Amino acid sequence: MRGAKSAKWVTGAIVVALAATACGGGSGDGDKGKGGGVFRLGITEPVAIDPANAQESEGMLVAHNLFTGLYKVKANGELVPALAESATTSDDGKTWTFKVKAGTKFSNGEPVDAEAFVRGWTRVASKATASDVSYHLAGIQGYADLNGGKTEKFAGVTAVDANTLKVVLTEADFEFDKKTVHPVFSPVPKVAGAGDNKKYNDAPIGNGPFKMEGSWEHNKKIVLVRNDDYGLTKAKLDKVELSILNPANSANLEYQGFQSGQFDWARMPTPQLPVAKAKYAPKNQWVEADTSGINYLVSFNHNAPLNSVDARKAISYAIDREAIAKGVFQGMMKPATSVLPPSFADVYQDGVCTTCVKQDKAKAKELAAKAGLKPGTTINFGYNTGAGHEEWVQAIAQQLKDVLGLNVKLDGKPFKEALATQQEKSANGLWRSAWGADYPTADNFLYPLLSTGSINPEPGTGKALGDNRGRYSNPKFDDLLKRARATKDDAARAKLYQEAEKLAIDTEQGLIPLWKRSQYRLANTTKFDNVQMDFFEDPTLAEITLK
């Protein structure tokens, strides 16, 4: 998930980032506590809240609460069943059969059955939807024909009966069940219509713990209310109000809103983190987590001046991550030396990015000279505004100027515009980015961010419709991912993922890791209980109760 998922992206206006273990905010027992109450928070304008195209943290927050799929994931990355009563896979890893819980329904009364899943997945993959995140379904048989407009049916997805869903993949994937956590795998009712149904896009009818109150008021607000017909454990809150803030200063507005009592959950500007912690931690209103994510620089591999390995490594060596972590972030961020997060203990390789371990000015200059990255060369450096990134982006720009003599041109844009700019075929230089896990597997980082298939260029324009905005591409890397998916043994699969990461990050510097994702939030625990940060770095809305 891109963002400040994902990706998802964690990608909305995330201030500083990382997820796994939350501190503070209540007991975490959602079955206790009073019902009722209105929980309020600020977000920036999402790209989409319809699961057909929900992709960054703001939109994913809404989609996860409007829809429930086959599986969900705990904050620690543990996969747990939602509507899947069972899942079986064939010996070759190409056919999955899911038994869907009977008797649940959408908030409009339509049944949630196997056909609803077929309908939802087909809608996402259809050409007319033009989904930026449909690639999550690309491994399913018939995806290419459906996405290319050659057919309107998804050959690999069928409802065997009312409660049995059969999925046939083109290649083996023994972790396919984990991927169904993503909202693109949600069921949808018949009234959803096509993926470009504007009415449904702005007021999705789902089967989750909450439902829409009215429609999305663009650039103003989104309101969710409890879905009393929810087929699993019902939410306790009456309502969730999401105020859509100015992306130019949203982090400040969230923080100010919490201080004034306007919001019950908030992110903060980077410079305010130590002050906020000192004030709110003693009140048990400080929430922090080392999350399953990564903050990094997109390096546009396909265009000059960073279309060579030496140029990209020169940039990475020139950055003093430790100095920025101690200075700008005041010790509240940790340098990253890998793409895969420490929370994925089975695959984590500390130091796999050699250029990330320690600033090396001499090596940076040597590689820059070799790449023809001469002093005075202009490097475009983009970032999303309003999320607290200005200070550290400026610090990196200054280091690149001091070490390599580069002319760094900073380009700040609102998040939605920033994502669109990265997609352009003409994009070059660097772009600030982040990724939070959509589902608990290394594949969720390596495939979206670095595989050839995740570039997904739009015919004619060449715009990158997938999440591999840097357009790194290596057939050997793609083959390693394919082999990992087809490996049933967990330990053997982990080794293949590690080999793939080393190739893309250490050997070829496909992207440039910066910081691990450490997330900090403020929560109104005076009024609410069970306020935690979930796997996606969002508040656990469905578990929050009144005190």
C-alpha positions in Angstrom: 0.0 0.0 0.0 1.5 3.2 -1.0 1.4 6.1 1.4 3.0 8.5 3.3 -0.5 0.4 2.0 0.9 1.4 -0.6 0.2 0.5 -1.4 -1.3 0.1 0.7 0.0 3.5 -0.8 0.8 4.0 2.9 0.9 5.4 0.9 -1.9 9.0 2.2 -0.4 11.6 4.2 1.5 9.6 6.6 3.9 11.7 8.7 6.6 9.3 9.7 6.5 5.7 9.3 7.0 1.5 10.4 3.8 -1.6 12.2 3.6 -4.6 14.5 3.3 -3.9 18.1 1.2 -1.0 19.4 1.7 0.7 22.7 -1.0 2.5 24.7 -4.6 3.1 23.8 -6.5 0.5 25.9 -6.9 -3.1 26.5 -7.5 -4.3 22.9 -10.6 -6.3 24.0 -13.2 -5.2 21.5 -15.9 -7.4 23.1 -16.1 -5.2 26.2 -16.9 -1.6 26.7 -19.9 0.6 25.9 -21.5 0.9 22.6 -22.2 4.3 20.9 -20.1 7.3 20.3 -18.7 9.2 17.3 -15.0 8.8 16.6 -13.5 11.6 14.6 -10.2 11.9 12.6 -8.7 13.8 9.7 -7.5 12.4 6.4 -6.5 13.9 3.0 -8.6 13.3 -0.1 -8.4 9.6 -1.0 -7.7 8.4 -4.6 -10.7 6.0 -4.2 -12.7 4.3 -1.5 -14.3 1.7 -3.8 -12.3 -1.6 -3.4 -11.9 -1.7 -7.2 -9.3 1.1 -6.9 -8.6 1.8 -3.3 -4.8 2.1 -3.1 -3.3 4.5 -0.6 -3.7 4.7 3.2 -6.7 7.1 3.3 -8.8 5.2 0.8 -7.7 1.8 2.2 -8.8 2.9 5.7 -12.4 3.4 4.4 -12.4 0.3 2.2 -11.2 -2.0 5.0 -14.1 -0.9 7.1 -16.8 -1.0 4.4 -15.9 -4.5 3.2 -15.0 -7.9 4.6 -13.2 -10.5 2.5 -12.1 -14.1 2.9 -9.4 -13.2 5.4 -8.2 -10.4 7.7 -4.9 -9.9 9.4 -4.0 -9.1 13.0 -1.6 -6.2 13.9 1.2 -8.8 14.3 0.7 -10.1 10.8 -1.2 -13.2 11.7 -3.6 -14.3 9.1 -7.1 -15.1 10.4 -10.3 -16.2 8.6 -13.1 -13.7 8.0 -15.6 -15.1 5.6 -13.4 -18.1 4.6 -14.5 -21.1 6.6 -11.8 -23.2 5.0 -9.2 -23.1 2.2 -7.6 -25.9 0.3 -5.0 -25.9 -2.4 -4.0 -28.4 -5.0 -0.6 -30.2 -4.8 0.7 -28.1 -7.6 -0.3 -24.8 -5.9 -2.5 -23.6 -8.9 -6.0 -24.3 -7.7 -7.5 -22.9 -4.5 -11.0 -23.7 -3.1 -12.6 -21.5 -0.5 -15.7 -22.3 1.5 -17.5 -19.1 2.1 -19.4 -18.5 5.3 -23.2 -18.8 4.7 -25.9 -16.4 5.8 -24.1 -13.0 5.6 -25.3 -10.1 3.6 -24.4 -6.7 2.2 -25.8 -3.6 4.0 -28.6 -3.4 1.3 -29.7 -7.0 2.0 -28.1 -8.8 -0.9 -26.5 -12.1 0.0 -22.7 -12.4 0.3 -22.1 -15.7 -1.5 -19.4 -17.1 -3.8 -21.0 -15.3 -6.8 -20.5 -12.0 -5.0 -16.8 -12.7 -4.8 -16.7 -13.7 -8.5 -18.5 -10.4 -9.3 -16.2 -8.3 -7.2 -12.9 -9.8 -8.6 -14.2 -9.6 -12.2 -15.2 -6.0 -11.7 -11.7 -5.0 -10.5 -9.9 -6.8 -13.3 -12.1 -5.6 -16.1 -10.6 -3.2 -18.6 -13.3 -0.5 -18.1 -12.4 -0.2 -14.4 -8.8 0.9 -15.3 -7.8 -0.1 -11.7 -4.3 0.9 -10.5 -4.3 -2.1 -8.2 -5.9 -4.8 -10.3 -2.4 -6.4 -10.6 -3.0 -8.1 -7.3 -5.2 -10.5 -9.3 -2.8 -10.9 -12.2 -1.9 -14.4 -11.2 -5.4 -15.7 -11.7 -6.1 -17.5 -15.0 -7.8 -15.3 -17.5 -6.7 -12.0 -16.0 -4.8 -10.8 -19.1 -7.8 -11.4 -21.4 -10.2 -9.7 -19.0 -7.9 -6.7 -18.2 -7.2 -6.3 -21.9 -10.8 -6.2 -22.9 -10.9 -9.5 -24.8 -13.6 -10.9 -22.5 -16.0 -9.9 -19.8 -15.6 -13.1 -17.8 -12.9 -14.1 -15.4 -12.0 -17.6 -16.5 -10.1 -18.6 -13.3 -12.8 -17.5 -10.8 -16.0 -19.6 -10.5 -18.7 -20.2 -8.0 -19.0 -24.0 -7.7 -22.1 -23.5 -5.6 -23.5 -20.8 -3.4 -20.8 -21.1 -0.8 -17.8 -22.6 -2.7 -15.4 -20.3 -4.6 -12.8 -21.9 -6.9 -9.8 -20.0 -8.1 -7.4 -21.3 -10.8 -4.0 -19.6 -11.1 -1.7 -19.5 -14.1 1.3 -20.3 -12.0 1.7 -21.9 -8.6 1.2 -19.6 -5.5 1.2 -21.2 -2.1 0.6 -17.8 -0.4 -2.4 -16.8 -2.5 -4.7 -17.0 0.6 -2.7 -14.2 2.3 -3.2 -11.9 -0.7 -7.0 -12.0 -0.3 -6.7 -9.6 2.6 -6.4 -6.8 0.1 -9.7 -4.9 -0.6 -9.5 -5.8 -4.3 -10.5 -9.3 -3.3 -13.8 -8.0 -1.7 -17.2 -9.2 -2.7 -19.6 -6.6 -4.1 -23.4 -6.6 -4.6 -25.1 -6.6 -7.9 -25.9 -2.9 -7.6 -22.2 -2.1 -7.8 -22.4 -2.3 -11.5 -19.2 -1.6 -13.6 -16.0 -0.3 -12.0 -16.7 3.2 -13.4 -20.1 3.5 -11.7 -19.7 7.0 -10.2 -22.6 6.6 -7.8 -21.2 3.4 -6.4 -17.6 4.7 -6.4 -18.6 7.5 -4.1 -21.0 5.5 -1.9 -19.9 1.9 -1.9 -22.4 -0.7 -0.5 -20.4 -3.2 1.3 -20.5 -6.0 3.9 -18.1 -4.7 6.5 -18.5 -3.5 10.1 -19.5 0.0 8.8 -21.5 1.4 6.0 -21.6 4.8 4.3 -23.8 7.6 5.6 -24.7 9.3 2.4 -22.0 9.8 -0.3 -18.3 10.9 -0.2 -18.3 14.7 -0.1 -15.1 15.2 -2.0 -12.5 17.4 -0.3 -14.9 17.8 2.7 -15.8 14.6 4.5 -16.7 10.9 4.6 -19.0 9.5 7.2 -19.4 5.9 8.3 -22.0 4.4 10.5 -22.2 1.0 12.2 -23.6 -1.8 10.0 -26.0 -3.5 12.4 -26.5 -6.3 9.9 -22.8 -7.2 9.8 -22.3 -10.9 9.7 -19.3 -11.1 12.1 -18.6 -9.3 15.4 -20.4 -6.0 15.2 -18.7 -2.6 15.8 -19.6 -0.7 18.9 -19.2 2.9 17.6 -22.3 4.6 16.2 -20.4 6.7 13.7 -16.9 7.6 12.3 -16.5 11.0 10.9 -13.5 11.5 8.6 -12.8 15.2 7.8 -10.9 15.7 4.6 -8.1 18.2 5.2 -6.0 20.5 3.1 -3.1 18.3 1.9 -0.7 21.2 2.1 -0.7 21.2 5.9 -2.8 18.2 6.9 -0.3 17.0 9.6 -0.5 20.3 11.4 -4.3 20.4 11.0 -4.6 16.9 12.5 -2.4 17.7 15.4 -4.1 21.0 16.1 -7.5 19.3 15.8 -6.5 16.7 18.4 -5.3 19.4 20.8 -8.6 21.4 20.4 -10.8 18.3 20.8 -11.9 18.2 17.2 -10.2 14.8 16.5 -9.9 11.6 18.5 -6.9 10.3 16.5 -4.1 12.2 14.9 -0.8 12.2 13.1 1.7 14.9 13.9 4.3 17.1 12.1 7.8 15.6 12.4 9.2 18.4 14.5 6.4 18.1 17.0 6.9 14.4 17.8 9.1 14.7 20.9 7.0 17.5 22.3 3.8 15.5 21.7 5.2 12.4 23.2 6.3 14.2 26.4 2.8 15.7 26.7 0.5 12.8 25.8 2.4 9.6 26.7 1.9 10.2 30.5 -1.8 10.5 29.7 -1.9 7.2 27.9 -2.8 9.0 24.7 0.4 8.2 22.8 0.3 5.3 20.4 3.5 4.0 18.6 4.3 1.0 16.5 7.1 -0.5 14.5 5.1 -1.4 11.5 5.4 -3.7 8.5 6.6 -1.1 6.0 9.4 0.8 4.5 10.2 4.4 3.6 12.3 4.8 0.4 13.2 6.8 -2.6 11.7 5.8 -6.0 14.6 6.1 -8.4 13.4 6.2 -12.0 15.4 3.5 -13.6 14.3 4.1 -17.1 15.2 7.7 -17.6 18.4 9.7 -17.2 20.1 10.7 -15.0 19.4 7.6 -12.8 19.2 5.0 -15.5 22.4 3.3 -14.4 23.2 1.2 -11.3 26.3 3.4 -10.5 24.2 6.6 -10.5 21.6 5.1 -8.2 24.2 3.7 -5.8 26.0 7.1 -5.8 22.8 8.7 -4.6 22.3 6.1 -1.9 25.9 6.3 -0.6 25.7 10.1 -0.5 22.8 10.0 2.0 23.6 10.1 5.8 20.5 8.3 7.1 21.8 8.2 10.6 22.4 12.0 10.8 18.9 12.7 9.5 17.4 10.1 11.9 19.1 11.8 14.9 18.7 15.4 13.6 15.5 15.9 11.7 13.6 13.0 13.3 15.2 13.6 16.7 15.9 9.9 17.2 12.3 8.8 16.4 13.1 7.1 13.1 15.6 4.3 12.4 17.6 3.9 9.1 16.6 1.1 6.8 19.1 -1.2 5.2 16.6 -3.5 3.4 13.2 -3.3 1.7 11.6 -6.1 3.7 10.8 -5.1 7.2 12.1 -6.6 10.4 8.6 -7.8 11.3 8.9 -10.3 8.5 11.5 -12.2 10.6 11.7 -15.2 8.3 13.1 -13.1 5.4 14.6 -10.0 7.0 18.2 -9.3 6.0 19.7 -6.5 8.0 22.3 -4.7 5.8 21.3 -6.3 2.5 21.5 -2.8 1.0 25.2 -2.2 1.2 24.9 1.5 0.1 22.4 2.1 3.0 24.6 1.0 5.9 26.7 4.1 6.2 27.3 7.3 4.2 30.4 6.9 2.1 31.3 10.2 0.4 34.3 8.9 -1.5 32.4 5.9 -2.9 29.5 8.2 -3.8 31.8 10.5 -5.8 33.6 7.6 -7.5 30.3 6.0 -8.7 28.9 9.3 -9.7 31.9 10.0 -11.9 31.7 6.6 -13.4 28.0 7.2 -14.2 28.5 10.6 -15.7 26.6 12.2 -12.8 28.6 15.4 -12.8 28.5 18.3 -10.4 25.8 20.7 -11.5 23.5 17.9 -12.9 19.9 18.6 -12.1 18.0 16.0 -10.2 14.3 16.3 -9.8 13.2 15.3 -6.2 9.4 14.9 -5.7 7.4 14.5 -2.5 3.9 14.9 -1.3 3.1 18.0 0.7 1.3 18.4 4.0 2.6 15.2 5.6 5.6 16.4 7.5 8.2 15.4 4.8 9.5 18.9 4.0 12.3 18.9 6.7 13.9 15.5 5.8 13.5 16.0 2.1 15.4 19.3 2.3 18.1 17.5 4.4 18.6 14.9 1.7 18.7 17.5 -1.0 21.4 19.4 0.9 23.5 16.2 1.4 23.3 15.4 -2.4 24.4 19.0 -3.1 27.2 18.9 -0.5 28.6 15.4 -1.5 28.0 15.3 -5.2 27.4 18.9 -6.2 24.0 18.1 -7.7 21.4 20.7 -8.4 18.4 19.2 -6.6 15.1 20.6 -7.7 12.4 19.9 -5.1 8.9 19.3 -6.4 6.2 19.2 -3.7 2.7 18.3 -4.7 -0.6 17.2 -3.0 -0.6 13.5 -2.5 -3.1 12.6 -5.2 -1.2 14.7 -7.8 2.1 13.3 -6.6 0.9 9.7 -7.3 -0.2 10.7 -10.8 3.1 12.4 -11.5 5.1 9.3 -10.7 3.1 7.3 -13.2 4.2 9.4 -16.2 6.6 7.7 -18.6 8.7 10.9 -18.6 9.2 10.8 -14.8 12.9 11.1 -13.8 15.1 11.6 -10.8 13.8 10.7 -7.3 10.5 10.6 -5.5 9.8 10.2 -1.9 7.6 7.2 -1.2 6.6 4.6 1.4 5.0 1.2 1.4 3.0 -0.5 4.1 2.0 -4.2 3.8 -1.3 -5.0 2.2 -0.9 -8.6 3.3 1.7 -10.5 5.4 4.2 -11.8 2.8 7.5 -10.7 1.3 5.8 -11.0 -2.1 3.7 -8.0 -1.2 6.8 -5.8 -1.2 9.0 -7.4 -3.9 6.3 -7.9 -6.5 4.5 -4.5 -6.4 7.6 -2.4 -6.0 10.1 -4.2 -8.2 8.6 -6.7 -10.6 8.2 -6.1 -14.3 4.6 -7.2 -14.1 3.8 -4.4 -11.7 4.8 -1.6 -14.1 1.7 -2.4 -16.1 2.2 0.4 -18.7 -1.0 1.9 -20.2 -1.3 1.3 -24.0 -0.5 4.4 -25.8 0.6 6.7 -23.0 3.0 4.3 -21.3 1.8 5.5 -17.9 2.7 3.1 -15.1 -0.6 1.7 -13.9 1.0 -0.6 -11.4 3.0 0.3 -8.2 6.5 -0.2 -9.7 6.8 3.5 -10.5 10.6 3.4 -10.7 10.2 0.8 -13.5 13.0 -1.5 -12.3 12.9 -4.6 -14.5 15.0 -7.8 -14.5 13.8 -11.2 -15.8 16.0 -13.0 -13.3 14.3 -11.2 -10.4 10.9 -12.0 -11.9 11.8 -15.6 -12.1 13.0 -15.7 -8.5 9.6 -14.4 -7.4 7.8 -17.0 -9.6 9.9 -19.8 -8.1 9.2 -18.5 -4.5 5.5 -18.5 -5.1 5.7 -22.1 -6.4 7.7 -23.3 -3.4 5.5 -25.0 -0.8 8.2 -25.2 1.9 8.2 -21.9 3.9 12.0 -21.9 4.6 12.9 -22.6 1.0 10.5 -19.9 -0.2 12.1 -17.4 2.2 15.6 -18.1 0.8 14.3 -17.3 -2.7 12.7 -14.1 -1.5 16.0 -13.1 0.1 17.9 -13.9 -3.1 15.5 -11.7 -5.1 15.8 -8.8 -2.6 19.6 -9.0 -2.8 19.6 -8.9 -6.6 17.2 -5.9 -6.8 18.5 -3.8 -3.9 22.1 -4.7 -3.4 23.3 -5.6 -6.9 21.1 -3.2 -8.9 19.7 -0.6 -6.5 16.2 -0.8 -8.0 15.0 1.6 -5.3 16.7 3.3 -2.3 15.6 2.3 1.2 15.7 5.2 3.8 13.9 4.5 7.1 12.1 1.7 8.8 8.4 2.6 9.4 8.0 3.8 12.9 4.5 5.2 13.3 3.2 7.6 16.0 -0.3 8.6 16.7 -2.4 10.4 19.4 -5.6 8.8 20.6 -8.4 10.1 22.7 -8.3 7.4 25.5 -10.1 9.7 27.9 -13.3 9.0 26.0 -12.6 5.8 24.1 -11.1 2.4 24.9 -9.5 -0.3 22.7 -7.9 2.3 20.5 -5.0 0.5 18.8 -3.1 0.7 15.5 -3.8 -2.1 13.1 -1.6 -3.9 10.6 -2.3 -1.2 8.1 -1.3 1.6 10.5 -4.9 2.8 11.0 -7.1 2.9 14.1 -8.9 -0.3 14.9 -12.3 1.3 14.3 -14.4 -1.9 14.5 -13.0 -2.6 18.0 -13.2 0.9 19.6 -15.7 1.4 22.5 -16.8 4.2 24.7 -15.4 4.1 28.2 
